[in-house]
Amino acid sequence: MQRISITLLQYAGYLLVIGLASAFYNAANGTLGWNPKGSTGLIALGISAAVALVLGLIAGKGKEWAGWGGIVLSFVLFAYTAVTAFKTARGVSSGDLEEHLWYKAVLFAITAVFSISAFLRIGLAMRRGKPA
């Protein structure tokens, strides 16, 4: 369970950093500072990071269900962010969306990569089970 706890705590940190990148950079005009449109990313990823943090702390105490919760959380985030990154990138490259939305697509893609990584690492650790 210790490996699962460490993975979930790292995942929480990654999600929080990506959320902060969403909220404090405005790609439309290329400035650092509060971005009101990116605050939804900070809220969503901040809540996800808080859930991952709590699950990580609980998994550290040996509760197996926290690992399953981490698997569900990481899979749901992977599914949503991968599809959204693809749709956004496709819209920008076809000219249907504005050029500055590449930044949004990249943030979603990075979140998808971290999510699938956490999903696989937690899943493999859960498959190994507890040592006898």
N, C-alpha and C positions, 0 to 999 in steps of 0.2 A: 504494500500500500504506500510505502514511502516514495517509490518511483512515480506513482500516480499523483501523489500530493505535490511533488516537485514540478511535474509537468503542468498541473492545473495552476499552480502559483505563477509559473513562468508565462503561461497562456494569459492569465489575468493581466500581467504586466504588459505583454505585447498588445493586448486589446486596448488597454488604457493609453498607451503611446500612440496607437493609430487614431484613437478618438481625439486625442489632443492635437494631432496633426491635422485632423479634419476641422477642428474648431479654431485653430490659431493661424491658418494660412488661407489667404484668399487668392485662388488661382486666377480669378477673372482680371484682377489688376496687379497681381504679383507682389502683394504686400503681406508682411507678418503683422499679426494683431488679431483681435477678436473678429471672427467671421460668423455673423448671425445665421447664415444658411448652413454652416457646418456644425452648428450646435446640436442638431438632431443626431449627427454621427457621434458626437461626444456623449450624448444622453444614452443612445442605444448601446454603444460599446462600453460606456461606463457601467451601465446596469449589468451587461454581460460579464464584465470584468469583476464586478462585485459578486455575482453568482459563482463565477469560477474560483474566486478567492475563498468564499465560504465553503464550496465543495472541496477545495484543496485542503483547507484546514480540517474539515471533517474526515477526509480520506487519510490524513496524517494520523488520525486517531484510530484507524483500522476499520472504518465503516465501508463495507463493500458497495453499498448503494450509492455512495458519493462518486465512485468511479463510473458507475452506470450513468449517473447524472451528468458527469463530465463528457461521456461519450455522446449523449443526446445533445447537450449544449454545443459541442464542437461540430457535430454533424449538421444541426440546424443552421448554425452560422455559416458553415461551409456551403450548404445548399443555397442559401439566400445570396451570399456574397459572390459566389461563382457565377450564378445566373445574372445577377445585376451587373457585375463587371463585364461580362460578355455583351449584354445588351447595350450598356453605355458605350463600350469601345466600338461596337458595330454601328451605333447611331452617330458617333463622332466621325468615324472613318467614312461613312456614307454621306456625310454632310447634313444630316438631319438635326444634329445637335451642335451646340457651340464648341469651339476648339478647346476652351479652358476646362471642359469636362473630362479631359484625359486624366487630370489629377484625381478626380473622383473615381474613375475606372481603375486607376493604379491602386488607390487606397482599398477599394473593394477586392482587387486581385491579391494584394498583400494579406488582407484579412482572410481570404480564402486559403491561401498557402499556409498561414499559421494555423488555421482551423483544421485543415486536413492533416497537418503534421501532428497536432494534438490528438485528433481522432485516432490516428494510426498508433501513436505511442501509448495512449491510454488503452486502446483496444488490445494491443499486444501484451501489455502488462496485465490486463484483466484475464486474458486467455491463459497466461502462465499460471495464474492463481496464486494462492498463498503457499509459501514453502511448508513442507510437512514437518 
